[in-house]
Amino acid sequence: MTDQTKFLLTEKDIPKSWYNIQADLPSPMAPPLHPGTGQPIGPDDLAPLFPMELIMQEVSQEREIDIPEPVRNAYCQWRPTPLYRAHRLEKALDTPAKIYYKYEGVSPSGSHKPNTSVPQAFYNMNEGVKKLSTETGAGQWGSSLAYAAALFDLEVQVFMVKVSFQQKPYRKAMMEAYGAKCVASPSELTQAGRAILEKTPDSTGSLGIAISEAVEVAATNDDTKYALGSVLNHVLMHQTIVGQEAMRQMEMAGDYPDVIVACTGGGSNFAGIAFPFLGAKLRGGHDVRIVAVEPAACPTLTRGKFAYDYGDTAQMAPMVKMHTLGAGFIPSGFHAGGLRYHGMAPLVSHVQELGLIESHALHQLECFEAGVLFGRTESIIPAPEATHAVRGAIAEALRCKEEGKSETILFNLCGHGHFDMQAYTDYFAGKLNDQTYDESELAMALAGLPSVANAP
Ligand SMILES: *Cc1c(COP(=O)(O)O)cnc(C)c1O
Protein backbone atom coordinates (compact mmCIF):
# COMPACT_ATOMS: atom_id res chain seq x y z
CA MET A 1 0.00 0.00 0.00
CA THR A 2 2.88 2.38 0.62
CA ASP A 3 3.40 2.73 -3.13
CA GLN A 4 -0.16 3.79 -3.84
CA THR A 5 -0.20 7.06 -5.73
CA LYS A 6 -3.86 7.70 -6.49
CA PHE A 7 -6.79 8.01 -4.08
CA LEU A 8 -10.20 7.92 -5.69
CA LEU A 9 -13.67 8.44 -4.30
CA THR A 10 -16.93 7.56 -6.06
CA GLU A 11 -19.88 9.74 -7.05
CA LYS A 12 -21.76 8.98 -3.86
CA ASP A 13 -18.82 10.48 -1.93
CA ILE A 14 -19.32 13.94 -3.46
CA PRO A 15 -20.06 16.10 -0.39
CA LYS A 16 -23.76 16.80 0.24
CA SER A 17 -23.11 20.21 1.74
CA TRP A 18 -20.67 23.12 1.53
CA TYR A 19 -18.76 24.09 4.66
CA ASN A 20 -19.05 27.60 6.11
CA ILE A 21 -16.03 28.34 8.30
CA GLN A 22 -17.76 31.40 9.78
CA ALA A 23 -19.62 29.04 12.13
CA ASP A 24 -16.30 28.02 13.73
CA LEU A 25 -14.35 31.31 13.84
CA PRO A 26 -13.31 32.67 17.25
CA SER A 27 -14.39 36.19 16.25
CA PRO A 28 -16.72 37.53 13.55
CA MET A 29 -15.70 39.37 10.37
CA ALA A 30 -16.15 43.11 9.85
CA PRO A 31 -19.35 43.81 7.85
CA PRO A 32 -19.30 44.96 4.20
CA LEU A 33 -20.11 48.67 3.77
CA HIS A 34 -22.06 50.58 1.13
CA PRO A 35 -19.57 52.35 -1.21
CA GLY A 36 -21.65 55.55 -1.18
CA THR A 37 -22.87 55.88 2.41
CA GLY A 38 -20.21 53.93 4.32
CA GLN A 39 -23.02 52.17 6.25
CA PRO A 40 -23.25 48.36 6.62
CA ILE A 41 -25.13 46.89 3.66
CA GLY A 42 -28.08 44.53 3.88
CA PRO A 43 -29.39 41.84 1.54
CA ASP A 44 -31.52 44.41 -0.34
CA ASP A 45 -28.44 46.39 -1.37
CA LEU A 46 -27.06 43.30 -3.08
CA ALA A 47 -30.32 42.26 -4.75
CA PRO A 48 -29.62 44.08 -8.06
CA LEU A 49 -26.37 42.10 -8.39
CA PHE A 50 -27.02 38.59 -7.06
CA PRO A 51 -29.89 36.09 -6.75
CA MET A 52 -31.34 35.95 -3.21
CA GLU A 53 -30.12 32.42 -2.48
CA LEU A 54 -26.49 33.49 -3.03
CA ILE A 55 -27.02 36.63 -0.94
CA MET A 56 -28.34 34.48 1.93
CA GLN A 57 -25.30 32.20 1.58
CA GLU A 58 -23.05 35.27 1.61
CA VAL A 59 -24.30 36.32 5.06
CA SER A 60 -25.03 32.85 6.48
CA GLN A 61 -23.49 31.74 9.78
CA GLU A 62 -24.71 28.13 9.38
CA ARG A 63 -21.92 25.56 9.39
CA GLU A 64 -23.35 23.53 6.50
CA ILE A 65 -25.36 24.51 3.44
CA ASP A 66 -27.01 21.78 1.36
CA ILE A 67 -25.84 21.33 -2.22
CA PRO A 68 -28.90 21.19 -4.53
CA GLU A 69 -29.37 17.94 -6.45
CA PRO A 70 -28.96 19.51 -9.96
CA VAL A 71 -25.61 20.96 -8.82
CA ARG A 72 -24.41 17.62 -7.44
CA ASN A 73 -25.47 15.99 -10.71
CA ALA A 74 -23.40 18.51 -12.68
CA TYR A 75 -20.45 17.99 -10.29
CA CYS A 76 -20.62 14.26 -11.15
CA GLN A 77 -19.14 15.01 -14.56
CA TRP A 78 -15.68 15.51 -13.05
CA ARG A 79 -15.99 15.08 -9.28
CA PRO A 80 -14.76 13.65 -7.00
CA THR A 81 -11.36 14.79 -8.23
CA PRO A 82 -8.28 12.62 -7.69
CA LEU A 83 -5.77 13.04 -4.90
CA TYR A 84 -2.24 11.88 -5.70
CA ARG A 85 0.87 11.08 -3.73
CA ALA A 86 3.81 12.71 -5.54
CA HIS A 87 6.26 9.82 -5.20
CA ARG A 88 8.36 10.84 -8.20
CA LEU A 89 8.63 14.46 -7.09
CA GLU A 90 9.59 13.33 -3.57
CA LYS A 91 12.33 11.17 -5.06
CA ALA A 92 13.65 14.00 -7.25
CA LEU A 93 13.83 16.24 -4.18
CA ASP A 94 15.33 13.43 -2.06
CA THR A 95 13.07 14.52 0.78
CA PRO A 96 11.80 12.48 3.72
CA ALA A 97 8.53 14.45 3.46
CA LYS A 98 5.39 12.95 1.93
CA ILE A 99 3.80 15.17 -0.69
CA TYR A 100 0.15 14.83 -1.71
CA TYR A 101 -1.79 16.97 -4.16
CA LYS A 102 -5.46 17.40 -4.96
CA TYR A 103 -5.89 17.83 -8.71
CA GLU A 104 -8.67 20.23 -9.75
CA GLY A 105 -7.54 20.44 -13.39
CA VAL A 106 -9.87 17.58 -14.39
CA SER A 107 -12.91 19.90 -14.64
CA PRO A 108 -14.28 20.84 -18.09
CA SER A 109 -12.51 24.23 -18.00
CA GLY A 110 -9.32 22.91 -16.40
CA SER A 111 -9.43 24.49 -12.94
CA HIS A 112 -11.31 24.59 -9.62
CA LYS A 113 -13.58 27.44 -10.82
CA PRO A 114 -16.54 25.30 -12.00
CA ASN A 115 -17.02 24.28 -8.33
CA THR A 116 -18.64 27.70 -7.92
CA SER A 117 -19.69 28.62 -11.46
CA VAL A 118 -22.12 25.67 -11.56
CA PRO A 119 -24.04 26.59 -8.37
CA GLN A 120 -23.96 30.29 -9.30
CA ALA A 121 -25.47 29.61 -12.72
CA PHE A 122 -28.00 27.21 -11.15
CA TYR A 123 -29.29 29.70 -8.54
CA ASN A 124 -29.55 32.47 -11.14
CA MET A 125 -31.52 30.22 -13.51
CA ASN A 126 -33.72 29.11 -10.59
CA GLU A 127 -34.66 32.74 -9.82
CA GLY A 128 -35.50 33.61 -13.42
CA VAL A 129 -32.32 35.45 -14.41
CA LYS A 130 -31.55 35.39 -18.17
CA LYS A 131 -28.06 36.90 -18.42
CA LEU A 132 -24.88 37.06 -16.37
CA SER A 133 -22.08 39.58 -16.58
CA THR A 134 -18.63 38.92 -15.19
CA GLU A 135 -14.95 39.77 -15.33
CA THR A 136 -12.06 37.41 -15.91
CA GLY A 137 -8.31 37.70 -15.46
CA ALA A 138 -6.47 34.86 -17.18
CA GLY A 139 -9.76 33.60 -18.62
CA GLN A 140 -10.23 30.66 -16.26
CA TRP A 141 -13.28 32.17 -14.61
CA GLY A 142 -14.81 33.42 -17.86
CA SER A 143 -14.60 29.99 -19.45
CA SER A 144 -15.84 28.29 -16.26
CA LEU A 145 -18.89 30.54 -16.08
CA ALA A 146 -19.50 30.16 -19.82
CA TYR A 147 -19.47 26.38 -19.39
CA ALA A 148 -21.89 26.48 -16.42
CA ALA A 149 -24.20 29.00 -18.12
CA ALA A 150 -24.51 26.66 -21.10
CA LEU A 151 -25.73 23.94 -18.70
CA PHE A 152 -28.53 26.17 -17.43
CA ASP A 153 -29.34 28.16 -20.60
CA LEU A 154 -28.03 31.58 -19.55
CA GLU A 155 -26.35 34.24 -21.67
CA VAL A 156 -22.96 35.54 -20.51
CA GLN A 157 -21.00 38.76 -21.13
CA VAL A 158 -17.36 38.52 -20.05
CA PHE A 159 -14.98 41.46 -19.54
CA MET A 160 -11.44 40.09 -19.85
CA VAL A 161 -8.44 42.04 -18.52
CA LYS A 162 -6.75 43.37 -21.65
CA VAL A 163 -3.23 42.11 -20.96
CA SER A 164 -4.57 38.55 -20.61
CA PHE A 165 -6.95 38.98 -23.56
CA GLN A 166 -3.84 39.56 -25.66
CA GLN A 167 -1.74 36.83 -24.01
CA LYS A 168 -4.43 34.10 -24.08
CA PRO A 169 -6.55 34.20 -27.24
CA TYR A 170 -7.65 30.57 -26.85
CA ARG A 171 -9.50 31.35 -23.64
CA LYS A 172 -11.75 33.75 -25.56
CA ALA A 173 -12.36 31.07 -28.19
CA MET A 174 -13.29 28.65 -25.43
CA MET A 175 -15.82 31.10 -23.94
CA GLU A 176 -17.31 31.64 -27.40
CA ALA A 177 -17.46 27.90 -28.02
CA TYR A 178 -19.66 27.65 -24.91
CA GLY A 179 -21.81 30.50 -26.27
CA ALA A 180 -20.56 33.45 -24.19
CA LYS A 181 -19.43 36.90 -25.38
CA CYS A 182 -15.98 38.16 -24.39
CA VAL A 183 -14.47 41.67 -24.80
CA ALA A 184 -11.15 43.16 -23.68
CA SER A 185 -11.41 45.41 -20.61
CA PRO A 186 -11.37 48.38 -20.36
CA SER A 187 -14.00 48.37 -23.12
CA GLU A 188 -16.26 50.86 -24.86
CA LEU A 189 -19.34 48.94 -23.63
CA THR A 190 -19.57 50.66 -20.25
CA GLN A 191 -19.20 54.08 -18.67
CA ALA A 192 -16.54 52.71 -16.32
CA GLY A 193 -14.54 51.37 -19.28
CA ARG A 194 -14.89 54.53 -21.37
CA ALA A 195 -13.75 56.71 -18.43
CA ILE A 196 -10.55 54.67 -18.06
CA LEU A 197 -9.86 54.66 -21.82
CA GLU A 198 -10.26 58.44 -21.94
CA LYS A 199 -7.61 58.90 -19.25
CA THR A 200 -5.32 56.01 -20.27
CA PRO A 201 -6.02 54.83 -23.84
CA ASP A 202 -3.27 52.18 -23.61
CA SER A 203 -4.48 50.80 -20.25
CA THR A 204 -3.62 47.08 -19.94
CA GLY A 205 -6.60 46.71 -17.64
CA SER A 206 -6.95 45.18 -14.20
CA LEU A 207 -9.40 42.94 -12.40
CA GLY A 208 -10.61 46.02 -10.49
CA ILE A 209 -11.54 47.73 -13.77
CA ALA A 210 -13.14 44.64 -15.28
CA ILE A 211 -15.24 44.12 -12.14
CA SER A 212 -16.51 47.72 -12.44
CA GLU A 213 -17.60 47.07 -16.02
CA ALA A 214 -19.37 43.81 -15.17
CA VAL A 215 -21.08 45.28 -12.10
CA GLU A 216 -22.26 48.27 -14.13
CA VAL A 217 -23.90 46.00 -16.73
CA ALA A 218 -25.73 44.05 -14.01
CA ALA A 219 -26.76 47.16 -12.07
CA THR A 220 -28.21 48.84 -15.15
CA ASN A 221 -30.02 45.86 -16.73
CA ASP A 222 -33.02 44.25 -15.02
CA ASP A 223 -32.58 40.82 -16.61
CA THR A 224 -28.85 40.63 -15.85
CA LYS A 225 -27.01 39.68 -12.68
CA TYR A 226 -23.36 39.67 -11.79
CA ALA A 227 -21.17 36.67 -10.99
CA LEU A 228 -17.78 36.73 -9.26
CA GLY A 229 -15.30 33.86 -9.41
CA SER A 230 -13.43 34.46 -6.16
CA VAL A 231 -13.19 36.69 -3.04
CA LEU A 232 -16.83 36.49 -1.83
CA ASN A 233 -17.88 34.29 1.11
CA HIS A 234 -20.26 32.17 -0.96
CA VAL A 235 -17.56 31.48 -3.58
CA LEU A 236 -15.07 30.32 -0.96
CA MET A 237 -17.79 28.16 0.58
CA HIS A 238 -18.59 26.45 -2.74
CA GLN A 239 -14.90 25.57 -3.06
CA THR A 240 -14.85 23.68 0.26
CA ILE A 241 -15.90 20.50 -1.53
CA VAL A 242 -12.20 20.31 -2.49
CA GLY A 243 -11.00 20.14 1.10
CA GLN A 244 -13.86 17.91 2.22
CA GLU A 245 -12.99 15.35 -0.45
CA ALA A 246 -9.27 15.69 0.36
CA MET A 247 -9.99 14.89 4.02
CA ARG A 248 -11.57 11.58 3.09
CA GLN A 249 -8.79 10.81 0.60
CA MET A 250 -6.08 11.53 3.18
CA GLU A 251 -7.94 9.12 5.45
CA MET A 252 -7.78 6.48 2.67
CA ALA A 253 -4.05 7.16 2.48
CA GLY A 254 -3.82 6.66 6.25
CA ASP A 255 -2.27 10.08 6.63
CA TYR A 256 -3.08 13.62 7.82
CA PRO A 257 -1.41 16.81 6.55
CA ASP A 258 1.04 18.67 8.80
CA VAL A 259 1.04 21.53 6.32
CA ILE A 260 -1.36 22.60 3.56
CA VAL A 261 -0.20 24.87 0.71
CA ALA A 262 -2.22 26.73 -1.94
CA CYS A 263 -1.80 29.78 -4.15
CA THR A 264 -3.88 32.89 -3.53
CA GLY A 265 -5.30 35.30 -6.10
CA GLY A 266 -8.63 36.13 -4.53
CA GLY A 267 -8.33 33.24 -2.09
CA SER A 268 -10.93 30.72 -3.30
CA ASN A 269 -8.87 27.62 -4.14
CA PHE A 270 -6.83 28.24 -1.00
CA ALA A 271 -9.95 28.43 1.18
CA GLY A 272 -11.42 25.47 -0.69
CA ILE A 273 -8.68 23.06 0.30
CA ALA A 274 -7.72 24.63 3.65
CA PHE A 275 -10.94 25.66 5.41
CA PRO A 276 -12.38 22.18 6.09
CA PHE A 277 -9.06 21.22 7.75
CA LEU A 278 -8.85 24.57 9.58
CA GLY A 279 -12.44 24.14 10.78
CA ALA A 280 -11.61 20.70 12.16
CA LYS A 281 -8.64 22.22 13.99
CA LEU A 282 -10.81 25.03 15.42
CA ARG A 283 -13.27 22.42 16.68
CA GLY A 284 -10.45 20.72 18.61
CA GLY A 285 -9.12 18.36 15.93
CA HIS A 286 -5.61 17.86 14.51
CA ASP A 287 -3.23 20.80 14.33
CA VAL A 288 -2.17 21.82 10.82
CA ARG A 289 -0.06 24.67 9.39
CA ILE A 290 -1.69 26.47 6.49
CA VAL A 291 0.42 28.40 3.98
CA ALA A 292 -0.84 30.84 1.35
CA VAL A 293 1.51 31.54 -1.57
CA GLU A 294 1.14 34.70 -3.64
CA PRO A 295 3.17 36.41 -6.40
CA ALA A 296 5.81 38.92 -5.30
CA ALA A 297 4.52 41.28 -8.01
CA CYS A 298 1.06 41.44 -6.37
CA PRO A 299 1.80 40.76 -2.69
CA THR A 300 -1.62 41.32 -1.15
CA LEU A 301 -1.37 39.21 2.01
CA THR A 302 2.31 39.86 2.72
CA ARG A 303 2.52 43.59 1.90
CA GLY A 304 -1.07 44.83 1.70
CA LYS A 305 -2.88 46.76 4.39
CA PHE A 306 -5.77 45.20 6.35
CA ALA A 307 -8.35 47.91 5.80
CA TYR A 308 -11.68 48.68 4.20
CA ASP A 309 -11.30 49.11 0.45
CA TYR A 310 -13.39 49.16 -2.68
CA GLY A 311 -13.69 45.85 -4.48
CA ASP A 312 -13.40 47.56 -7.87
CA THR A 313 -11.80 50.56 -9.51
CA ALA A 314 -14.98 52.57 -10.17
CA GLN A 315 -16.09 52.10 -6.53
CA MET A 316 -19.45 50.51 -7.35
CA ALA A 317 -19.01 47.24 -5.46
CA PRO A 318 -19.33 47.16 -1.64
CA MET A 319 -16.36 48.14 0.52
CA VAL A 320 -14.96 45.17 2.40
CA LYS A 321 -12.28 44.82 5.06
CA MET A 322 -9.42 42.87 3.52
CA HIS A 323 -5.71 42.85 2.81
CA THR A 324 -5.40 45.26 -0.08
CA LEU A 325 -2.84 47.02 -2.25
CA GLY A 326 -5.44 49.71 -3.04
CA ALA A 327 -8.20 49.46 -5.66
CA GLY A 328 -6.13 51.74 -7.93
CA PHE A 329 -3.16 49.36 -7.92
CA ILE A 330 -2.36 47.91 -11.34
CA PRO A 331 0.10 45.01 -11.06
CA SER A 332 2.67 44.39 -13.79
CA GLY A 333 1.73 41.97 -16.58
CA PHE A 334 3.30 38.85 -15.10
CA HIS A 335 2.03 35.51 -16.28
CA ALA A 336 -0.11 34.25 -13.42
CA GLY A 337 -3.04 36.39 -14.56
CA GLY A 338 -5.35 34.75 -12.03
CA LEU A 339 -3.27 36.15 -9.17
CA ARG A 340 -3.42 39.83 -10.12
CA TYR A 341 -6.26 41.10 -7.90
CA HIS A 342 -5.53 44.12 -5.66
CA GLY A 343 -7.37 42.63 -2.69
CA MET A 344 -7.88 39.32 -0.92
CA ALA A 345 -11.01 37.49 0.18
CA PRO A 346 -12.21 39.10 3.43
CA LEU A 347 -12.48 35.61 4.97
CA VAL A 348 -8.87 34.73 4.10
CA SER A 349 -7.72 38.17 5.31
CA HIS A 350 -9.65 37.66 8.55
CA VAL A 351 -8.11 34.25 9.31
CA GLN A 352 -4.66 35.70 8.63
CA GLU A 353 -5.37 38.51 11.11
CA LEU A 354 -6.42 35.86 13.62
CA GLY A 355 -3.01 34.19 13.16
CA LEU A 356 -4.53 31.00 11.75
CA ILE A 357 -2.59 31.00 8.45
CA GLU A 358 0.83 32.06 7.10
CA SER A 359 1.59 33.76 3.81
CA HIS A 360 4.64 33.94 1.52
CA ALA A 361 5.35 35.86 -1.69
CA LEU A 362 7.33 34.20 -4.52
CA HIS A 363 8.86 35.39 -7.80
CA GLN A 364 7.67 33.98 -11.09
CA LEU A 365 10.98 32.46 -12.27
CA GLU A 366 11.31 30.18 -9.22
CA CYS A 367 7.65 29.23 -9.69
CA PHE A 368 8.06 28.28 -13.37
CA GLU A 369 11.20 26.33 -12.47
CA ALA A 370 9.09 24.40 -9.94
CA GLY A 371 6.31 23.95 -12.51
CA VAL A 372 8.74 22.40 -14.99
CA LEU A 373 10.19 20.04 -12.35
CA PHE A 374 6.63 19.05 -11.47
CA GLY A 375 5.77 18.40 -15.13
CA ARG A 376 8.87 16.25 -15.60
CA THR A 377 8.23 14.18 -12.46
CA GLU A 378 4.44 14.10 -11.97
CA SER A 379 3.51 14.55 -15.67
CA ILE A 380 0.93 17.33 -15.21
CA ILE A 381 1.79 20.82 -16.50
CA PRO A 382 0.54 23.24 -13.83
CA ALA A 383 -1.20 26.52 -14.63
CA PRO A 384 1.13 29.49 -13.95
CA GLU A 385 -0.99 30.28 -10.86
CA ALA A 386 -0.67 26.72 -9.60
CA THR A 387 3.15 26.79 -9.95
CA HIS A 388 3.12 29.06 -6.89
CA ALA A 389 1.54 26.25 -4.85
CA VAL A 390 4.00 23.74 -6.35
CA ARG A 391 6.93 25.95 -5.40
CA GLY A 392 5.50 26.49 -1.93
CA ALA A 393 5.12 22.73 -1.41
CA ILE A 394 8.66 22.08 -2.68
CA ALA A 395 10.01 24.68 -0.25
CA GLU A 396 8.29 22.84 2.62
CA ALA A 397 9.67 19.50 1.39
CA LEU A 398 13.21 20.93 1.23
CA ARG A 399 12.81 22.35 4.74
CA CYS A 400 11.81 18.86 5.91
CA LYS A 401 14.95 17.46 4.27
CA GLU A 402 17.12 20.00 6.07
CA GLU A 403 15.42 19.33 9.39
CA GLY A 404 15.31 15.57 8.82
CA LYS A 405 11.54 15.48 9.30
CA SER A 406 9.06 13.28 7.44
CA GLU A 407 6.13 15.68 7.53
CA THR A 408 3.06 15.27 5.37
CA ILE A 409 2.46 18.06 2.85
CA LEU A 410 -0.80 18.57 0.97
CA PHE A 411 -1.22 21.13 -1.77
CA ASN A 412 -3.92 22.19 -4.19
CA LEU A 413 -2.99 21.75 -7.85
CA CYS A 414 -5.81 24.08 -8.83
CA GLY A 415 -5.49 23.90 -12.62
CA HIS A 416 -3.51 22.68 -15.63
CA GLY A 417 -1.56 25.00 -17.90
CA HIS A 418 -2.69 23.82 -21.35
CA PHE A 419 -3.96 27.29 -22.25
CA ASP A 420 -0.88 28.94 -20.81
CA MET A 421 1.86 27.36 -22.88
CA GLN A 422 2.91 30.80 -24.18
CA ALA A 423 4.05 31.52 -20.64
CA TYR A 424 6.15 28.33 -20.67
CA THR A 425 7.47 29.25 -24.15
CA ASP A 426 8.56 32.64 -22.79
CA TYR A 427 10.11 30.98 -19.76
CA PHE A 428 12.14 28.55 -21.90
CA ALA A 429 13.22 31.42 -24.17
CA GLY A 430 14.54 33.30 -21.15
CA LYS A 431 12.07 36.10 -21.71
CA LEU A 432 10.50 36.07 -18.27
CA ASN A 433 11.94 38.16 -15.50
CA ASP A 434 11.17 38.64 -11.84
CA GLN A 435 9.00 41.67 -11.41
CA THR A 436 8.23 43.36 -8.17
CA TYR A 437 5.71 46.08 -7.59
CA ASP A 438 6.58 49.76 -7.71
CA GLU A 439 6.84 51.07 -4.10
CA SER A 440 5.70 54.57 -5.01
CA GLU A 441 2.72 53.27 -7.00
CA LEU A 442 1.75 51.09 -4.06
CA ALA A 443 1.98 54.05 -1.69
CA MET A 444 -0.22 56.08 -4.02
CA ALA A 445 -2.80 53.32 -4.34
CA LEU A 446 -2.87 52.86 -0.55
CA ALA A 447 -3.31 56.61 -0.06
CA GLY A 448 -6.55 56.20 -2.00
CA LEU A 449 -8.13 53.87 0.58
CA PRO A 450 -11.57 55.17 1.63
CA SER A 451 -10.90 57.37 4.68
CA VAL A 452 -14.51 57.34 5.97
CA ALA A 453 -14.54 53.59 6.41
CA ASN A 454 -11.07 53.52 7.96
CA ALA A 455 -11.55 56.33 10.49
CA PRO A 456 -10.13 55.24 13.87
C1 LIG B 1 -8.58 31.87 -10.84
C2 LIG B 1 -7.46 30.99 -10.53
C3 LIG B 1 -6.64 31.23 -9.42
C4 LIG B 1 -6.82 32.39 -8.49
O1 LIG B 1 -8.04 32.46 -7.83
P1 LIG B 1 -8.27 32.01 -6.34
O2 LIG B 1 -9.61 32.54 -6.01
O3 LIG B 1 -7.20 32.62 -5.48
O4 LIG B 1 -8.22 30.54 -6.31
C5 LIG B 1 -5.60 30.36 -9.17
N1 LIG B 1 -5.37 29.32 -9.98
C6 LIG B 1 -6.14 29.04 -11.04
C7 LIG B 1 -5.81 27.85 -11.90
C8 LIG B 1 -7.20 29.88 -11.36
O5 LIG B 1 -7.96 29.60 -12.42
The ligand as an ORCA input file, in Angstrom:
! r2SCAN-3c Opt
* xyz 0 1
  C      -8.582     31.870    -10.844
  C      -7.460     30.993    -10.530
  C      -6.644     31.234     -9.415
  C      -6.822     32.386     -8.487
  O      -8.042     32.457     -7.829
  P      -8.272     32.008     -6.337
  O      -9.613     32.545     -6.012
  O      -7.195     32.617     -5.481
  O      -8.220     30.536     -6.312
  C      -5.603     30.360     -9.169
  N      -5.375     29.316     -9.976
  C      -6.135     29.041    -11.039
  C      -5.811     27.852    -11.897
  C      -7.195     29.875    -11.355
  O      -7.964     29.597    -12.423
*
